[in-house]
Amino acid sequence: MQNYKTVEEMAIEWNVSPRHIQNLCKNNKIEGAIKRVGAWFIPENAPNPLKNTKSDTIHFKFIGTKKKIFDSAIELFSKNGFGNISINDIAKAAGIRQSSLYNHFKSKQEILDTIYDFYSYHYLKNRPSISDLEPILQEGSLLDIIYCVKYEFDEENNQRMFDIIKLIFQRIAIDESAREITKSLMLEEGIHFVEAVFNKAVQIGRIAPFDTHAMAIFINSTRLFVLHNWIIDPSVENMSEGAKQELKQYQYAAKLLTDLRDSG
């Protein structure tokens, strides 16, 4: 179609997985996207919904009462479970009347949906680009390259994001949206990003050619395993032990890459 791009073409341009592009289309997050014969097509000049545009910042940077409601809901849902918290509980935690809450959110479900959207947006927004990682790919050790694919959320949203991850893991068995985020972002998109970093390292000659997809699965799985353990037990001792286990796995991966390079 003239002046339109396929999901695969847009995925390359925006550096995300095709599945995530399809999910954005399905949820009306890409302006002008249309579906024809079972396939999505996107205007070639469509605004990137993953970019930090002014409208996106306004949409997710809540202030005043709405921020109190949003943060209270995240904390209550993650600690007690979505089903155990009422609208009145959220209003009390935010220090407002229940009637006032409805000026900002229509329902508890809308709050949950907004929390999921917030997480999806910041998961990708805070991810470094390949160009951001260029100095490490050029000058860092193999262990540095493996470690550089870790996600680090900005200080303002760090606690929110980890609380939301906890909420997502709680609801993964009963909530289609939680399953979709886990599958498309944490798993598929996480693997896609790690693989892209390794492909770049191979392209510039820092690593010998190898199965970058298999290694991306290993690295991303290690990262998710450590994250899951931290959520189950956020004690300092457990976090310290998790960091040691993560380092051990990454050192093993670095040795494999070193042996591969030296054998070539």
Secondary structure as UniProt FT lines:
FT   TURN            2..3
FT   STRAND          4..6
FT   HELIX           7..14
FT   HELIX           18..26
FT   TURN            27..28
FT   TURN            31..32
FT   STRAND          34..36
FT   TURN            37..38
FT   STRAND          39..43
FT   TURN            44..45
FT   TURN            49..50
FT   HELIX           54..60
FT   HELIX           64..80
FT   HELIX           82..84
FT   HELIX           87..94
FT   HELIX           98..101
FT   TURN            102..104
FT   HELIX           108..125
FT   TURN            130..133
FT   HELIX           134..139
FT   HELIX           142..147
FT   TURN            148..149
FT   TURN            155..157
FT   HELIX           158..171
FT   TURN            172..174
FT   HELIX           176..181
FT   HELIX           182..189
FT   HELIX           190..203
FT   TURN            204..205
FT   HELIX           212..232
FT   HELIX           236..263
//
